[in-house]
Amino acid sequence: MYYLPRGFKRYFIEIKRLEIKESHLKELSRDDLAQFPELWDLSVPYNDITTIESDLLDMNPKIQHLNLRHNRITFIAEKIEKMTNLELILDDNFINQTVYKQKHEINETKHETTEVSDYSTIILSIVLAISIMMNAFLIITLWLRSKQQNIEPRKMTKKFSNFF
C-alpha cells in the first residue's frame, strides 16, 4: 500500500502547496497532514484514495483548496463537505456526483454551501417534462397539418412559419 512517508516534512520547510499526483496514494490521514501546518492548497488527483474522514483537516486550519479529483472516493465526511472556507473538488470519483450536486449548491462568489430543497428539484423536473411534452405536441401538430395539406416535410417549415 502507498501512504505519505513519515518524516517527509523535515526535508521541506513551511510547505503551503502540495500536489501528489498519480502516486497510488491509498489514504490521507490527519497525522499525514499535521506535518504541514502552513498548508493551504492540497491537490491529490489521480490516486486511489477511497475515504475522507472527518478529522482530516483538523490540524490544517489554513487549508482553502482540496483537490481530490480522479480518486476512488466513495465516502466523504459531512464535516468536510460543509466547510464554507474550503473549495472541494471531487470530480470523477465513485461518490454519486448527481446526488452531491443536488444537495449542495456552491456559491462561487462567496464559497458558501447552501442546501437545495428537494422540492425545487422535483419542480424543475416537472417543468422540464412539460416543456418536452409541449415540444412533442408542436411537432406532431405540424406533422399532421403537413399531412392534411400534402406538404413535403422540407417545405413544411416555410409553409408554417406563420404558425408560430
C-alpha positions as a printed Julia matrix, in Angstrom:
164×3 Matrix{Float64}:
   0.0    0.0     0.0
   1.09   3.54   -0.68
   0.98   6.15    2.04
   2.55   9.54    2.6
   6.01   8.8     4.03
   6.66   9.72    7.66
   9.33  12.36    8.16
   8.55  13.89    4.78
   8.24  17.35    6.35
  11.83  17.55    7.58
  13.03  17.95    4.01
  10.68  20.82    3.2
  10.1   23.83    5.41
   6.68  25.52    5.6
   5.03  23.87    2.62
   1.97  25.85    1.54
   1.04  23.95   -1.61
   1.35  20.23   -2.01
   0.46  18.13   -5.04
   0.79  14.37   -5.02
  -0.38  13.15   -8.41
  -0.56   9.62   -9.84
   1.23   8.1    -6.85
  -1.22   5.29   -5.99
  -1.81   7.02   -2.66
  -4.4    4.94   -0.78
  -5.24   7.19    2.13
  -4.65  10.56    3.71
  -4.79  10.87    7.45
  -4.85  13.73    9.88
  -1.35  12.75   11.01
  -0.05  12.92    7.44
  -1.28  16.48    7.03
  -0.32  17.57   10.55
   3.25  17.76    9.25
   2.21  20.78    7.17
   0.53  23.39    9.4
   1.01  26.14    6.78
  -0.67  24.12    4.02
  -3.49  25.96    2.25
  -3.62  24.07   -1.07
  -3.65  20.27   -1.21
  -4.03  18.51   -4.53
  -4.01  14.7    -4.68
  -5.58  13.86   -8.05
  -5.27  10.54   -9.87
  -4.65   8.41   -6.79
  -6.5    5.55   -5.08
  -7.98   7.35   -2.06
 -11.34   5.87   -1.05
 -12.45   7.73    2.09
 -12.09  11.21    3.53
 -12.53  11.11    7.3
 -13.97  13.98    9.34
 -10.73  14.74   11.19
  -8.57  15.0     8.05
  -8.2   18.78    8.17
  -8.3   19.27   11.94
  -4.6   20.13   12.08
  -4.73  22.32    8.96
  -6.96  25.32    9.64
  -5.41  27.31    6.78
  -6.39  24.89    4.02
  -8.66  26.51    1.43
  -8.34  24.24   -1.59
  -8.65  20.45   -1.58
  -8.45  18.73   -4.96
  -9.47  15.06   -4.79
 -10.23  14.67   -8.5
  -9.88  11.21  -10.09
  -9.65   9.05   -6.98
 -11.83   6.19   -5.76
 -13.68   8.12   -3.08
 -16.96   6.54   -2.04
 -17.41   8.46    1.21
 -16.61  11.96    2.38
 -17.38  13.08    5.91
 -20.18  15.62    6.22
 -17.93  17.84    8.32
 -15.56  18.23    5.35
 -18.43  18.79    2.9
 -19.85  21.62    4.96
 -16.64  23.6     5.41
 -17.53  27.0     3.97
 -13.96  28.23    3.52
 -12.91  25.14    1.56
 -13.0   24.72   -2.21
 -13.57  20.99   -2.53
 -13.06  19.29   -5.91
 -14.48  15.77   -6.14
 -14.86  15.24   -9.89
 -14.51  11.69  -11.23
 -14.81   9.73   -8.01
 -17.11   6.89   -7.04
 -19.45   9.02   -4.96
 -22.72   9.87   -6.66
 -21.95  13.32   -8.07
 -25.56  13.9    -9.15
 -26.85  13.5    -5.62
 -23.94  15.52   -4.24
 -24.61  18.42   -6.63
 -28.37  18.36   -5.98
 -27.85  18.55   -2.23
 -25.22  21.27   -2.36
 -25.26  24.39   -4.46
 -21.9   26.14   -4.38
 -22.0   29.91   -4.47
 -18.83  30.68   -6.45
 -18.51  34.26   -5.25
 -18.66  33.55   -1.53
 -17.64  29.86   -1.47
 -20.66  29.09    0.69
 -22.55  25.83    0.68
 -26.33  26.0     0.91
 -28.94  23.28    0.93
 -31.07  22.98   -2.18
 -34.63  21.94   -1.46
 -35.73  18.54   -2.71
 -38.96  20.23   -3.78
 -37.12  22.57   -6.13
 -35.52  19.56   -7.81
 -38.94  17.94   -8.26
 -40.46  21.16   -9.61
 -37.59  21.6   -12.04
 -38.08  18.02  -13.26
 -41.81  18.62  -13.78
 -41.18  21.85  -15.71
 -38.67  20.06  -17.92
 -41.12  17.21  -18.58
 -43.89  19.68  -19.5
 -41.54  21.51  -21.85
 -40.61  18.26  -23.6
 -44.28  17.29  -23.95
 -45.16  20.71  -25.4
 -42.38  20.41  -27.98
 -43.55  16.92  -28.91
 -47.14  18.18  -29.25
 -45.98  21.01  -31.51
 -44.01  18.65  -33.74
 -46.97  16.26  -34.02
 -49.31  19.16  -34.81
 -47.03  20.41  -37.57
 -46.68  16.92  -38.96
 -50.45  16.37  -39.0
 -51.04  19.72  -40.71
 -48.45  18.89  -43.34
 -50.2   15.57  -44.0
 -53.58  17.29  -44.29
 -52.25  19.78  -46.82
 -49.94  17.32  -48.64
 -46.81  19.35  -47.99
 -43.37  17.77  -48.24
 -41.55  17.74  -44.88
 -38.76  20.0   -46.21
 -41.24  22.67  -47.25
 -43.2   22.41  -44.02
 -41.03  24.99  -42.24
 -41.67  27.66  -44.88
 -45.38  26.93  -45.1
 -45.97  27.04  -41.35
 -43.59  29.81  -40.38
 -46.64  31.99  -39.67
 -47.97  29.31  -37.34
 -45.56  30.43  -34.62
